Amino acid sequence: MSSPGPAACGPSSDRSFRHDSLFYDDDEQLVRVATPFLREGLAAGDAVVLTTSPRAAQVLCEAVGHHPLLHVVERNQAYNT
């Protein structure tokens, strides 16, 4: 089952950061749902950190374009203990 859009975990108590996740079925759905959300944040001057697979990062970077506030971290690197 997939979610219709990003699911916000909400702001932290001291700052207004969001941690969103998206479950998707294919690249088309990923781009359709995530691209407007990412572009809106970047246009507002917010930094975006994508922690995802190399394939999803490639698809999203191609859709959004290269931006100095867009940072990609491979999920295996981010969640490695």
PLY file of the C-alpha trace (Angstrom):
ply
format ascii 1.0
element vertex 81
property float x
property float y
property float z
element edge 80
property int vertex1
property int vertex2
end_header
0.00 0.00 0.00
1.34 3.43 -0.79
0.74 6.79 0.79
-0.81 9.59 -1.29
1.90 12.06 -0.32
4.63 12.95 2.16
3.76 12.16 5.75
5.03 14.81 8.13
6.43 13.81 11.49
5.95 17.38 12.59
8.21 20.11 13.88
10.69 19.53 16.64
10.18 21.34 19.91
12.94 23.91 19.41
12.97 24.48 15.60
10.54 23.96 12.78
12.20 21.14 10.85
10.14 18.47 9.11
11.04 14.88 8.47
8.88 13.51 5.70
8.64 10.12 4.09
6.95 8.84 0.97
6.01 5.30 0.03
5.66 4.94 -3.72
5.05 2.22 -6.29
7.19 3.43 -9.22
9.42 6.25 -10.46
6.52 8.09 -12.05
4.60 8.27 -8.77
7.75 9.31 -6.89
8.37 12.20 -9.28
4.70 13.23 -9.43
4.34 13.48 -5.66
7.80 14.49 -4.47
8.91 16.99 -7.12
6.41 19.78 -6.30
7.09 19.33 -2.58
10.87 19.51 -3.08
10.72 22.48 -5.46
8.50 24.41 -3.03
10.96 23.91 -0.20
13.97 24.81 -2.32
12.22 27.94 -3.64
11.58 28.98 -0.03
15.30 28.63 0.72
14.96 25.40 2.68
17.71 22.80 2.43
16.63 19.35 1.31
18.40 16.18 2.41
17.37 13.12 0.45
18.27 9.88 2.15
17.31 7.27 -0.39
18.51 4.70 -2.87
20.84 5.73 -5.69
18.04 5.11 -8.23
15.49 7.30 -6.43
18.10 10.03 -5.90
18.93 10.03 -9.61
15.26 10.23 -10.62
14.53 13.07 -8.20
17.67 15.05 -9.03
16.80 14.83 -12.73
13.25 16.01 -12.02
14.15 18.81 -9.62
17.42 19.87 -11.21
20.70 20.48 -9.48
20.36 22.96 -6.64
22.95 24.02 -4.04
20.48 23.32 -1.21
19.71 19.78 -2.42
21.88 17.19 -0.67
21.77 13.46 -1.34
22.90 10.87 1.19
22.76 7.21 0.22
20.51 5.47 2.71
23.07 2.76 3.45
25.54 5.46 4.50
23.03 7.39 6.62
21.71 4.43 8.56
24.97 2.54 9.00
25.91 1.98 12.63
0 1
1 2
2 3
3 4
4 5
5 6
6 7
7 8
8 9
9 10
10 11
11 12
12 13
13 14
14 15
15 16
16 17
17 18
18 19
19 20
20 21
21 22
22 23
23 24
24 25
25 26
26 27
27 28
28 29
29 30
30 31
31 32
32 33
33 34
34 35
35 36
36 37
37 38
38 39
39 40
40 41
41 42
42 43
43 44
44 45
45 46
46 47
47 48
48 49
49 50
50 51
51 52
52 53
53 54
54 55
55 56
56 57
57 58
58 59
59 60
60 61
61 62
62 63
63 64
64 65
65 66
66 67
67 68
68 69
69 70
70 71
71 72
72 73
73 74
74 75
75 76
76 77
77 78
78 79
79 80
